[in-house]
């Protein structure tokens, strides 16, 4: 008999346990385990199956959104060759995962979600936490996952499971189509038994290809490169996911074409490579923005051209500029009217390198790039430098410098939101392709600590430095508990900004004076939130979650805290404060478009609107 009787949940876990991927003749087990929080919608189904199959490791999370962030960070560190499953109950547990689902899909990172769902039989209707509709019975809150999932299904009968699991794996392992996969599991169906084919549970290896564009397109691309005078590579996350850093370095050294890096692509080359101009776009270096503006050929490798990368469509000002995109995703490859090379970054660069042969850019151009690289590093060093003063709080850039100087070459800095990402993008001296971990596709406050946990699980031999402001910390700090439970040490740099410092600065630049962005009491006289600062003790909060807490009152304290935390085996929070309003300037003519009110009685708003109009005149559409 070639069949075995299992519950739907047991079949799912048994199937997932035997899924592998192969790339470059190396096998990877695709699922490293399951994060979960149990409720009535999954405890008797998926919960029972995980209990029955302990070899499929279960990790107890504290927040459903956070566990998706951890899964995303894990797969990001693994270059999409391994991921996690996340399961929740029906209702709020499920909808809590929607933010994480959007984050994964936007960042092109695979994660599998198994939310509980309403009864398929509808014998009891409505059930607890059911969303009722007057127009249809075939709906639940899980339908909200549809727009943020790359594949979505609801398993209303056990017979549907086999084809759905195979479709899910196709999407999860696809370099071009990956993102969130959501399989909604009605709670009664989860526990229902069925005679499944034994073949479903055999070891299955999903091959990850390295497609190469057609030869004719490669020849056209090479011709475009040879004709250009000032080509520039924008290195995106696809470089890292393809593990193409070494090949990119060879390509750049051979051709003399400089690069700049997106948030996701930072680390594509070491920071001190003479042809690395550093951060691109709105949070870019002066060299990257100058050359972006002058370049006649932009070579986008594995980038989706977000508004930060393009400085809201103002970065590329050369009238003759053209685009050449190398991307495994057809959707991204065709952006900006580009000559599109749809293929793997590593294999495509190898093919182009061979065709270009002895081509190289003008030596004077290369000399200029090297000079811009060196001059920028001097600015970084100046931003890192702290002049000893016991009465002066360090600046944010000086804190970044202290962490960077203390960390090892393979250690990881991790961040997601606030003013830190922009400063880190410009200032962090990345020495390893996985040393810079920024979630900036969704820039999700609350990702940081949960993401740090996932990154540490994926690379336990690396130190993970989570840099976070108080706004993000207060949104989601609970996975400190999970890190301690599982023995995954994080070093969390908690900077108290007394509110949303980044948005406060943005608000002031728009003429709205930082309204609603500080953590202050309601002023009984003005009626506004402009009273004294709230007495929130973040250090005691972190201590109550089980972390070791070190309070650093100045730079000497902070440097000593880094040394102390390195020796401590469990998660450590270094609490510090920085000087307010000391963020780095923008360099070159970089800009990020945020709407300004067209009419206002406030002169600051009127002035901000005029500045926006001036920049909008530089915006270009490339067709």
C-alpha positions in Angstrom: 0.0 0.0 0.0 1.5 3.3 -1.1 -0.5 5.5 1.2 -0.3 6.6 4.8 -3.0 8.0 7.1 -2.1 11.4 8.6 -3.9 14.5 9.8 -3.5 17.4 7.4 -1.2 19.1 10.0 0.9 16.0 10.3 1.2 15.8 6.6 2.3 19.4 6.3 5.1 19.1 8.9 6.2 15.7 7.5 6.4 17.2 4.0 8.2 20.4 5.1 10.8 18.3 6.9 11.9 16.7 3.6 12.3 19.8 1.4 15.8 20.7 0.3 17.3 23.2 -2.2 20.5 22.8 -4.3 22.6 25.5 -5.8 26.2 25.1 -7.1 26.0 21.4 -6.2 25.5 22.3 -2.5 22.3 21.0 -0.7 20.5 23.0 2.0 17.6 21.9 4.1 15.0 24.5 3.2 13.1 24.8 6.5 15.0 25.2 9.7 12.0 25.0 11.9 8.8 26.7 12.9 8.1 29.8 15.0 4.6 29.8 16.6 2.1 31.0 19.1 -0.7 28.6 19.8 -4.4 29.4 20.2 -7.6 27.5 19.6 -7.2 27.9 15.9 -3.9 25.8 15.6 -3.1 24.2 18.9 -4.9 20.9 18.1 -3.7 20.8 14.5 -0.3 22.2 13.7 0.5 22.3 17.5 -0.2 18.6 17.7 1.9 17.8 14.6 4.9 19.8 15.9 4.6 17.9 19.2 4.5 14.6 17.3 7.5 15.4 15.1 10.1 17.1 17.5 12.8 16.8 14.9 11.1 19.8 13.1 12.3 22.3 15.7 9.6 24.6 17.3 10.5 28.1 18.5 8.2 29.8 20.9 7.7 33.4 19.9 6.2 36.3 21.9 4.6 38.3 19.1 3.3 37.0 15.8 4.6 40.0 13.8 8.0 39.6 15.4 8.3 35.9 14.6 7.8 36.7 10.9 10.5 39.3 11.2 12.8 36.7 12.7 12.1 34.3 9.9 12.8 37.0 7.3 16.1 38.0 8.9 17.1 34.3 9.0 16.5 33.8 5.3 18.1 37.1 4.4 21.3 35.9 6.2 21.0 32.5 4.4 20.7 34.2 1.0 17.2 32.7 0.6 18.5 29.2 0.6 16.8 28.4 3.9 13.8 29.8 5.8 11.4 29.3 8.6 7.7 28.5 9.0 5.4 30.7 11.1 2.1 29.5 12.6 -0.6 31.3 14.4 -4.2 30.9 15.6 -7.1 32.3 13.8 -8.0 36.0 14.3 -5.7 38.6 15.8 -2.8 36.1 15.9 -3.2 35.7 12.1 -3.6 39.4 11.3 -0.6 40.2 13.5 1.5 38.5 10.8 0.3 40.7 7.9 2.9 43.3 8.5 5.6 40.7 8.5 4.1 39.2 5.3 4.3 42.5 3.5 7.9 43.0 4.7 8.9 39.7 3.3 7.3 40.1 -0.1 8.6 43.7 -0.5 12.1 42.5 0.3 11.8 39.5 -2.1 12.5 37.1 0.8 10.8 33.7 1.3 8.7 32.9 4.3 5.9 30.4 4.8 2.9 31.4 7.0 0.3 28.9 8.3 -2.5 30.9 10.0 -5.4 29.1 11.5 -8.8 29.8 9.8 -12.6 29.4 10.4 -14.3 26.0 10.2 -14.5 24.7 6.7 -17.7 22.7 7.5 -19.5 25.8 8.8 -21.4 23.7 11.3 -20.7 26.3 13.9 -21.1 29.8 12.5 -19.9 32.3 13.6 -17.0 30.9 15.6 -14.8 32.8 18.0 -12.9 35.6 16.2 -14.7 35.1 12.9 -15.2 38.0 10.6 -18.8 37.9 9.3 -19.8 39.2 5.9 -23.3 40.0 4.8 -22.4 39.2 1.1 -20.5 35.9 1.3 -19.6 33.0 3.6 -16.4 32.4 1.8 -14.2 35.0 3.5 -12.2 35.4 6.7 -9.6 37.8 8.1 -7.0 35.7 6.3 -8.1 37.1 3.0 -6.2 40.2 4.1 -3.0 38.3 3.3 -3.8 38.1 -0.4 -2.3 41.4 -1.5 0.9 40.9 0.5 1.5 37.2 -0.5 3.2 35.9 -3.6 1.0 32.8 -3.3 -2.1 32.3 -1.2 -4.4 29.4 -0.7 -7.0 28.1 1.8 -7.1 24.3 2.3 -10.8 23.5 2.7 -10.3 19.8 2.0 -7.4 17.4 2.7 -7.3 16.5 -1.0 -6.3 20.0 -1.9 -3.1 19.9 0.2 -0.8 18.1 -2.1 -1.1 20.5 -5.1 -1.0 23.5 -2.8 2.2 22.4 -1.0 3.9 21.9 -4.4 2.8 25.3 -5.6 4.0 26.9 -2.4 7.5 25.4 -2.8 7.7 26.5 -6.4 7.2 30.1 -5.3 9.3 29.9 -2.1 12.3 28.6 -4.0 12.0 30.8 -7.1 14.7 33.5 -7.2 12.4 35.7 -9.3 9.0 35.1 -7.7 9.8 34.5 -4.0 8.1 36.3 -1.1 5.5 35.4 1.4 3.5 32.2 0.9 0.3 31.9 3.0 -1.6 28.7 3.4 -4.7 29.3 5.4 -5.7 26.2 7.5 -9.3 25.9 8.7 -9.0 24.6 12.3 -11.2 21.6 11.6 -9.3 20.6 8.5 -6.0 20.8 10.3 -7.1 17.9 12.5 -8.8 15.9 9.7 -7.2 12.6 8.6 -6.6 11.5 5.1 -4.8 8.7 3.2 -1.9 10.6 1.6 0.5 9.2 -1.0 3.8 8.2 0.6 5.5 9.8 -2.3 4.6 13.2 -0.9 6.9 12.7 2.0 10.0 11.5 0.1 13.0 13.8 0.1 12.6 16.4 -2.6 15.4 18.7 -3.9 14.4 22.0 -5.5 17.2 23.1 -7.9 18.0 26.8 -7.7 19.2 27.8 -11.2 21.6 30.5 -12.3 20.0 31.6 -15.6 22.1 33.5 -18.1 20.6 36.0 -20.6 20.6 35.3 -24.3 24.0 35.8 -26.1 22.5 38.6 -28.3 21.5 40.6 -25.2 24.9 40.1 -23.6 26.5 41.4 -26.8 24.2 44.4 -26.8 25.0 45.0 -23.1 28.7 44.8 -23.7 28.4 47.3 -26.6 26.5 49.7 -24.4 29.2 49.5 -21.8 32.0 50.1 -24.3 30.2 53.2 -25.7 29.8 54.8 -22.3 32.2 57.3 -20.9 31.1 57.2 -17.2 29.3 53.9 -16.4 28.2 53.3 -12.8 27.0 50.1 -11.2 24.3 50.2 -8.6 24.7 47.1 -6.5 21.5 45.9 -4.9 20.5 42.9 -2.7 20.5 40.6 -5.7 24.3 40.7 -5.7 24.4 39.3 -2.1 21.6 36.7 -2.6 23.4 35.4 -5.7 26.6 35.3 -3.7 28.2 37.3 -6.5 30.5 39.6 -4.4 33.7 38.0 -5.5 32.8 38.0 -9.1 31.6 41.6 -8.9 35.0 42.5 -7.4 36.7 40.8 -10.3 34.4 42.5 -12.8 35.0 46.0 -11.3 38.8 45.5 -11.1 38.9 44.3 -14.7 36.7 47.0 -16.2 37.3 50.0 -13.9 33.6 50.6 -13.6 32.8 52.0 -10.1 29.9 50.9 -7.9 27.6 52.4 -5.4 25.4 50.4 -3.0 21.7 50.3 -2.0 20.7 49.5 1.5 20.2 45.9 0.6 23.4 45.8 -1.5 25.8 47.4 1.0 28.6 44.9 1.5 28.7 44.0 -2.2 32.3 45.2 -2.1 34.5 46.0 0.9 34.2 49.7 1.9 37.8 50.3 1.1 37.8 49.0 -2.5 39.1 52.0 -4.4 36.2 51.8 -6.9 33.5 51.6 -4.2 31.7 55.0 -3.9 29.6 53.8 -1.0 25.9 54.5 -0.3 23.6 55.4 -3.2 20.8 57.9 -3.4 18.9 60.0 -0.9 21.1 58.7 2.0 24.2 58.5 -0.3 27.8 59.7 -0.1 28.9 62.8 -2.0 30.9 60.7 -4.5 28.1 58.4 -5.3 25.7 61.2 -5.8 28.1 63.2 -8.0 28.9 60.3 -10.3 25.2 59.2 -10.4 24.3 62.7 -11.6 27.0 62.6 -14.3 26.8 59.0 -15.4 25.7 58.1 -19.0 25.1 54.4 -18.2 23.6 53.1 -15.0 24.1 49.3 -14.6 21.6 48.1 -12.0 22.5 44.7 -10.5 19.8 43.1 -8.4 18.1 46.4 -7.4 14.5 47.3 -7.5 15.2 51.1 -7.8 13.4 52.3 -4.7 12.9 56.0 -4.2 15.8 56.2 -1.8 18.1 54.6 -4.4 16.9 57.0 -7.2 16.7 60.0 -4.8 13.0 60.2 -5.8 13.9 60.1 -9.6 16.4 63.0 -9.3 19.7 61.1 -9.1 20.4 60.6 -12.8 20.7 64.0 -14.5 22.9 63.2 -17.5 20.7 63.9 -20.6 22.1 60.9 -22.4 21.8 58.5 -19.5 20.7 54.9 -20.3 20.0 51.9 -18.1 21.3 48.4 -18.2 19.7 46.1 -15.6 20.9 42.7 -14.5 18.1 41.0 -12.5 16.7 37.6 -12.1 13.3 39.2 -11.9 11.8 40.3 -15.2 9.6 42.8 -13.3 12.7 44.6 -11.9 14.9 44.1 -14.9 12.6 46.2 -17.2 12.5 49.3 -14.9 13.6 52.7 -16.2 13.3 51.5 -19.9 16.5 49.5 -19.4 18.2 47.1 -21.7 17.2 44.1 -19.6 19.5 41.1 -18.8 17.2 38.7 -17.1 19.5 36.4 -15.3 21.4 35.5 -12.1 23.8 38.2 -11.0 26.8 36.0 -10.6 26.4 34.0 -13.9 25.6 37.1 -15.9 28.6 39.1 -14.6 30.8 36.1 -15.5 29.4 36.1 -19.0 29.8 39.9 -19.4 33.3 39.8 -18.1 34.3 37.3 -20.7 32.8 39.3 -23.6 34.2 42.6 -22.4 37.7 41.2 -22.4 40.3 44.0 -22.1 37.8 46.8 -21.9 38.4 49.3 -19.2 37.2 52.8 -18.3 39.4 55.9 -18.8 42.3 56.0 -16.3 41.5 59.6 -15.3 37.9 58.5 -14.5 39.2 55.7 -12.3 41.7 58.1 -10.6 38.8 60.4 -9.8 36.7 57.6 -8.3 39.6 56.5 -6.1 40.0 60.0 -4.9 36.3 60.3 -4.1 36.5 56.9 -2.2 39.5 58.2 -0.1 38.0 61.6 0.6 34.7 60.0 1.8 36.6 57.7 4.2 38.2 60.8 5.7 34.7 62.2 6.3 33.7 58.9 7.9 36.7 59.1 10.2 35.8 62.6 11.2 32.2 61.6 11.9 33.6 58.7 14.0 36.0 60.9 16.0 35.0 61.7 19.6 36.8 64.5 21.4 36.9 63.6 25.0 34.5 65.8 27.0 32.8 64.5 30.2 30.0 67.0 29.9 29.2 66.2 26.2 27.0 63.4 25.1 28.3 61.6 22.0 26.7 62.1 18.6 25.0 59.2 16.9 27.8 59.1 14.3 30.3 58.7 17.1 28.3 55.8 18.6 28.3 54.1 15.1 32.0 54.6 14.9 32.6 53.1 18.3 30.6 50.0 17.4 32.2 49.7 13.9 35.8 50.0 15.3 35.1 47.5 18.1 33.3 44.9 15.9 35.1 42.1 14.1 35.3 41.8 10.3 32.4 39.2 10.1 30.2 40.8 12.8 26.8 42.1 11.7 25.2 45.5 12.3 21.4 45.3 12.1 18.8 48.1 11.9 15.5 49.0 10.2 14.0 52.4 10.9 14.5 55.9 12.2 17.6 58.1 11.6 20.0 55.3 12.2 19.6 53.6 8.8 20.6 56.7 6.8 23.7 57.3 9.0 24.6 53.6 8.9 24.2 53.5 5.1 26.7 56.3 4.7 29.1 55.6 7.6 29.3 51.8 8.3 32.6 50.4 7.0 31.4 47.1 5.7 34.1 44.4 5.5 32.0 41.3 4.8 29.1 40.7 2.4 26.8 39.8 5.3 28.1 42.4 7.7 25.4 45.0 7.0 21.8 43.9 7.6 19.3 46.7 7.0 15.6 46.1 6.4 14.7 49.1 4.4 12.3 47.8 1.8 9.6 48.2 4.4 11.6 50.1 7.0 9.5 48.5 9.7 9.8 49.8 13.2 10.0 46.8 15.5 12.0 44.6 13.1 15.3 45.2 14.8 15.4 42.9 17.8 13.3 40.2 16.2 15.4 40.5 13.1 18.5 40.3 15.2 17.3 37.0 16.7 16.7 35.5 13.2 20.1 36.7 12.0 21.8 35.2 15.0 20.0 31.9 14.5 21.3 31.9 10.9 24.9 32.8 11.8 25.6 31.8 15.5 29.3 32.3 15.0 28.9 36.1 14.3 28.3 38.8 16.8 25.0 40.6 16.0 24.9 44.3 17.0 21.3 45.5 16.9 21.1 49.3 16.7 17.7 50.7 17.7 16.0 53.9 18.9 13.5 54.1 21.7 10.5 54.4 19.2 11.2 51.0 17.7 12.2 49.5 21.0 8.8 50.3 22.6 7.0 49.0 19.5 8.5 45.5 19.8 11.2 44.4 22.3 9.6 41.1 23.4 11.9 38.8 21.4 14.6 39.6 23.9 12.8 36.9 25.9 13.0 34.4 23.0 16.7 35.1 22.5 17.4 34.3 26.1 15.2 31.2 26.0 17.0 29.8 23.0 20.5 31.0 24.0 21.1 33.3 21.1 23.1 36.2 22.3 22.4 39.7 20.9 24.1 43.0 21.7 21.4 45.7 21.5 22.5 49.3 21.3 19.5 51.2 22.6 19.6 54.9 22.0 17.1 57.0 23.8 15.8 59.7 21.5 12.7 60.6 23.6 10.5 59.9 20.7 10.5 59.5 16.9 13.7 61.4 16.2 13.9 60.7 12.5 10.3 61.7 11.8 10.8 64.7 14.1 13.6 65.9 11.9 11.6 65.3 8.8 8.6 67.1 10.3 10.8 70.2 11.0 12.1 70.1 7.4 8.5 70.3 6.2 7.7 73.2 8.5 5.6 71.3 11.0 8.0 71.8 13.9 8.2 68.1 14.9 4.6 68.0 15.9 3.5 64.7 17.6 7.0 63.1 17.4 8.3 63.5 20.9 7.4 61.5 24.0 6.1 64.4 26.1 3.3 65.0 28.6 0.1 66.7 27.5 0.5 70.4 28.4 -2.6 71.5 30.3 -2.0 75.1 29.2 -1.4 74.7 25.5 -3.4 71.5 25.1 -0.5 70.0 23.1 2.0 67.2 23.7 4.7 69.7 24.6 5.1 69.2 28.3 8.1 67.5 30.0 9.5 64.3 28.7 7.9 61.1 29.9 9.8 59.2 32.6 10.0 55.9 30.7 12.9 53.7 32.1 13.9 51.7 29.0 16.9 50.2 30.8 14.7 48.7 33.6 12.2 47.5 31.0 15.0 45.6 29.2 16.2 44.2 32.5 12.8 43.0 33.3 12.7 40.9 30.1 15.9 39.1 31.2 18.6 41.0 29.4 21.8 42.1 31.0 21.7 45.9 30.9 24.6 48.3 30.9 24.0 52.0 31.2 26.6 54.1 29.3 26.6 57.8 30.2 29.3 58.9 27.8 31.8 57.6 25.3 34.2 56.0 27.8 31.3 54.2 29.4 30.0 53.1 26.0 33.4 51.7 24.9 33.7 49.8 28.2 30.2 48.5 27.8 31.1 47.0 24.4 34.0 45.2 25.9 31.9 43.9 28.8 29.0 42.8 26.6 31.5 40.8 24.4 32.4 38.7 27.4 28.8 38.1 28.6 27.2 35.0 27.1 23.6 36.2 26.9 21.7 39.0 25.3 23.0 42.4 26.5 21.4 45.8 26.2 23.7 48.9 26.2 21.5 51.9 27.0 22.8 55.3 26.0 21.8 58.7 25.1 23.1 60.9 22.2 23.1 64.6 21.4 19.8 65.6 19.9 19.8 67.2 16.4 23.3 66.0 15.4 22.4 63.8 12.4 24.5 63.8 9.3 23.7 66.1 6.4 22.7 64.9 3.0 25.5 64.9 0.4 25.6 66.1 -3.2 22.1 67.1 -4.4 20.4 64.1 -2.9 16.7 64.4 -2.1 13.8 62.3 -0.9 10.3 63.4 -1.8 7.8 63.8 1.0 4.7 65.8 0.2 4.5 69.3 1.7 1.1 71.1 2.2 0.4 73.3 -0.8 -1.3 75.9 1.4 -0.4 77.0 4.9 -0.3 80.1 7.1 3.1 79.1 8.4 6.1 80.6 6.6 8.2 77.4 7.3 5.7 75.3 5.4 5.5 77.8 2.5 9.3 77.7 2.3 9.4 73.9 2.4 6.9 73.8 -0.4 9.0 76.0 -2.6 12.0 73.8 -2.0 10.0 70.7 -3.0 8.8 72.4 -6.2 12.4 73.2 -7.1 13.5 69.6 -6.6 10.5 68.2 -8.5 11.6 70.0 -11.6 14.7 67.7 -11.6 12.6 64.5 -11.5 12.9 62.4 -14.6 10.9 59.5 -16.0 12.9 56.9 -18.0 10.9 55.1 -20.7 
